[in-house]
């Protein structure tokens, strides 16, 4: 029975195929440009539904008519059509889609083909991101995207600060919104493993970001994690190990110079100094060191060459229904400053399944464990402590001297490590989704629900060998912090193309999210027994508790409509209504609008024949975004607590007092911006570029307005003032040379931003018709937020100069700007800017056969009074008042008439800045990789790919800045930047 | 075709309905964006019953204590008379803040803005209590509680305004809780400011209890004492006399005349007893105490949450004996429980250290318990004894004529800041200037902790001896020197000092007597500012930087520039000279 049935079926098929045309079985192999087989390529007989896909080895077999045409397609590759023409073997080489016109970008609550995008969206190049000593994703992006400004970090496992397109706010937190796999992410960026990330897209302009309304004023960064891409399970092992050290340390005096410095110092103060008797200016411990001939190099004591190691293993794959990506990573980073250690373990599981034709569900989840335990040495005394210090007490006990040269204000930096310290952070994040295809073509519904839980446990104990412990007979504390945030999206999407001409899309979103945080802190001191440390705080005779809990919640409704005509004219409009609990009762909700249009000029007939122009697209957009970055309870009158005791031996009594004035009208800060952009591909797609020009105006700024002290309050949150940002961003990619064995690609980023305060409090107290500035905060109408206001210096007074009273030779000459003789408050002026003038980055990638070299140069430039930092390291008299710092400075003396560094006892009657240009050019990343993936031996041992790399970070910095680092702006009290070199391997099988 | 379209539309409607329903289920709970803080109080739930108001009053007492307990810094000294006729500053800090150079004090002066803000903070907190107590929903535990609470708050408000008026002259009067930003206030006159305080104190005196519910709370006697002082400032002598008399005649108060308290059996005298730990409160048997702020060793709330621990009088005023070297130039001292660890920042003037104790100027100290061997340790009495066993001079008295200070001036210098070399010599004085033993806990520093310079004794804000001297001032203002002398002599009699003759009583004599009785307790600066004598007295009696630089306009402090700048809707007049 069965047999006959099969026979019957076979007969029917035969009849069917014969009825159409003569068919043949065709087979072949599909490879990429690098000759590697591509699994999963769709092979289709043109004009039919007859299709198959390539297997693990890129092989396929298909039945087709002899006159049929086969269509090979794969996402990201150019579609290839081949006529069968009686062949029975058709091998195909597929090229990358050079213009990547069909590249998909995540746009928030959905995706879009890149060519259809109307806003300013830029995608990050993550190709070398995992091959560098980056512990945070954004460290890898530093400088690579124009307009996305990411700072450097100076401690192990730290997350950098970042901003998009300049500062739009005066007081409210102004970091971009992070969206992880479609979910607004409130966790830490260092909790994510960079190798788990598939793509990062940045929504820079307001129209693109407007879908996130109230939180998008500082831009939106969209991170998508990986999923499986082939049927064959793909294992990937990435590991590296390397060393880091301080990229730059301050140039410190040795003991001889130190003694001369002290002698100079006291002589400058008017003491008679015997230059031959150093003991006159030294403390007993210093004299001891001098006699022993011992000397301390604090840089060596505090900083070290520190190892970093990293292991990552992932497996991914897909079947026709299921897609999975699993990974684990372990990172161990020791900080360049002793005692600053970081350890991280991350796990990720991404999973999705097509339950049936219309339902797909998935879960993206991650867990991370970060251990920051251990206190680093104190960095600040390192630049001021005497080189003639005695680090250890006499004898062999190894006990540290608390005050290594008798100065009670300078602790032994190494005692920073004596406390027992614990700092452990755990993050769990899970996002569930269901995608439902509704029974109308093009209509689908998506539901997201996510939960993030962050826990942080910190504890510290100071024993009797520390200053703190001695003061309190042991003191300890322990804090447990937990936050839980949740989010829910309901997204209805409609997308369809009519008549191959009209592409219509619509999205409606209802979203809600909230967070609960709580924390409790236990403090104890005066310990009956110190041996158990922070694990038994009840041994402390004085115990204090502290607890806190904060909630917030938000609600949003968003609608978006898009329309495209023949890929030529594109329109998009969005509306969002948002509510946030942190705002005052009269202003819980606000509306945000945006509109954008794009014109793909190159599709027009008159440009069709311009052969060098492959694509030209013009974009214009307008959008509104909000900023709610002020947290909970800011509009309320709150009560603070204190403690007191009545009577002898009385119990603790609680005191209450109001700590803030309510503001029932506190509302969103709104940024309205306009963006004009151009995207182009020219010269056969070898050069492509994005250019954007924008202007953004922020209104109703959230400002913590200072109140007169007579009110009894410090400040109140209010909405005041306007700020404007303008800028230009350029991104150019160029394929300079592309030959069989050698290629050279360059990408260039450039950005420039200017901001200006347009209005502050709207007050004009002196009645001159011009709005008042806020001198106390350095905010001036019509000036940049970075405006530097104060006394400008111009060289140093030399002996014999005409010196005004209060000044001496060797002191800075303050510019007398007001035309009235003598220096007064009126001589302060706005004379420079602390913001950068412009930023640029250049990345070059050279590939010769299997060897590739890439290097990235990052730069922030000042010049002409831009990007000036206040460098206290330049003041020889900087330390606690009356102690000169130990940086090797060529300070002024009567015999050394410096015109740049003042006298060693310099104490200006009027405070001023020590301005120095922070401009720098940095060789930020260099990666040399050798890719053995094509080697036959690799194939033989069944490996899919093998790559070795050496990469260096912050290898060289060219700058005039004399502090630790120009970008960090660290001067005397601060930390250096780490420089690292790692060696790694990436194996996939 | 038409049918097809209709079907599609029907499908769309159906789907929209399903989705809308889904959306609705999530969006229908109204008011979830309303904020109700979970972990902190708001006025609505804090001020609903007696307990809440009592806690608010507690905070005000803490604010008074903050006037006496400060972290290291110039702020900690001013109230006791640094930069006045009492003391000069031995070492650094900021020369303006430490009152080493009055000529550089301007409207950005730190102590001025520090204390301006502090007292206005108290006024704010008092206003909240005074306003909210009127709310009819408040549940009071006794029928008189509401008025008692308002009375205590008004006492505190008056205390703050009187302090501001002494220091700054007329100030901005804020008489109720502020619910919005204000930027248009102007100064009232000095008289108006005092009058405002008078009204508060009259209410307080009428409604505060006769006897405090707890040690450390205020009574009607405290209100009357302060009222008397404010009347003096207004030169309303009769009213000042009446208010002081109400205290003096109150049977709950009398001067302590015989040994009492925790250490009555040790060698000493009654004046010494007044300052021993545990002896200040009425509950400790002290009938002379009117109001004192409370300290408790190693108890939450017993010190101060801002980093300061304990009363800093030892640290500030004690002689820095432990830096003294023996005649061989070796270290002569180690820290001792007798004296603790003074830093010696406030160096007593010759006036306070010597002159007032020898009224007839015969070179021999007058008979006065307050200058007894127990109450002031003096190097010229041989009371500083080398205590470092390794010293060759162990057990011997320090001879002031061959006191060797640290020969390494730079070590000394390094503990100080930007001191002119010319004043270094003067620093030697602070190693052995007279040690007022009221400023330490001799031989019973708690837990033997002798290295902090802080002690844990309650601190008098008002003491009956001062009430007598206030009334004496009022009698003097009225021209009645014999009654003034009589009051002064009550105080002198307790100290076994010779009575003063009415013909010798003038304001300077009263100030001298206040110095003898109340040094480092009274807010000397406030007294001198109240009398407009800060300039005159400092110039005459402070031989150091303060005395040589002070000018008449320094009788008032500058109004903080910050408030002048932020008050954009009206002009706050600056005091002349700044």
Interface residues (C-beta under 8 A of the other chain):
Chain A: X262 X266 X269 X270 X271 X280 X281 X282 X283 X406 X407 X408 X438 X439 X440 X443 X445 X447 X471 X473 X488 X490 X492 X508 X510 X512 X518 X526 X541 X542 X544 X547 X548 X549 X550 X551 X553 X554 X555 X579 X580 X581 X582 X585 X588 X632 X633 X635 X636 X637 X638 X639 X640 X641 X642 X643 X644 X645 X646 X647 X648 X649 X650 X652 X653 X654 X655 X656 X657 X658 X661 X662 X705 X706 X707 X708 X709 X710 X711 X712 X713 X716 X718 X761 X763 X765 X772 X775 X776 X880 X881 X882 X883 X907
Chain B: X8 X11 X12 X15 X19 X22 X23 X26 X27 X32 X33 X34 X35 X37 X38 X39 X40 X41 X42 X43 X46 X52 X55 X56 X58 X59 X60 X61 X62 X65 X92 X113 X116 X117 X120 X121 X122 X123 X124 X125 X127 X128 X171 X172 X174 X177 X178 X179 X180 X181 X182 X183 X185 X214 X215 X216 X217 X278 X281 X283 X284 X294 X295 X296 X298 X299 X300 X301 X302 X305 X408 X409 X410 X411 X413 X414 X415 X416 X417 X418 X420 X421 X447 X452 X458 X560 X562 X563 X565 X566 X567 X568 X569
